[in-house]
Amino acid sequence: MQQPSAPEELVPLSPEAGASRRVPWGIVVAACVAAMLAALVWLGHELNEGDGAAFDHAVMLAMRVPGHPDLPRGPAWLPSAVRDVTALGSTTVLSFVVLATALFLWLRGRTHTAVLVLVSTLLGGAAVTLIKALVGRARPDLIDRLMHETSNSFPSGHAATSAIVYLTLATLLFPVVREAQMRAFLIGVALALVGAIGVSRVYLGVHWPSDVIAGWAFGSVWALLWWRIELRLMRSA
């Protein structure tokens, strides 16, 4: 009778071989960011050439009294209230929110998360500034503006940075706030703020709707990206 063969000896992988099979997350993240920035720059140039003009014009004119592009729809107090909403996405307010949140996290002993909050928001704001410079889209001239703005239009800095800050803060606070209902509340408040700020920019006539949509998309993806980075750092800690 043939004797059963001995089981093959398993050869453990060397540390070098194991490391070679790991996903180079730093390169993957850098590639994703580069692709996202390139896509936004391309989209901005397409919009500069007139693509999407019909949509932008229709939405902006819908927010004004027909035949009177200088008169916004709604009661007399609404423009002032909308300016208050848009201020929630200003550099001053967002900087205060970021610093206060980072300090809160540091006091709670979450130093790494506090650093992530600062780095993610600073880099996100710098990316938006870079895209604005590369695209160079002019501000809307279809209707009278209710605020004075001098920077380029694409993407909306208020929409993008508010999404970066408020959504990033909501997700990075998950390790501190573990209740599902509280997490849902944080995300809901962040989305409401980001949505209201973006709509306010169109109502005030300082951004095309496509500027705002691009800002929302960029800021949301940026926030999710840094949330994934935090989860990866937590697993490796």
NORPE-V498975 format. One record per helix or strand of 3 or more residues. SS is the DSSP state (alpha for helix, beta for strand). FROM is the first residue (numbers start at 0). TO is the last residue. Records with the same first field share a line. If there is no record, write none. Layout:
SS = FROM-TO  FROM-TO
This chain:
alpha = 14-19  24-47  52-61  77-86  90-106  110-134  156-171  179-202  208-235
beta = 67-71
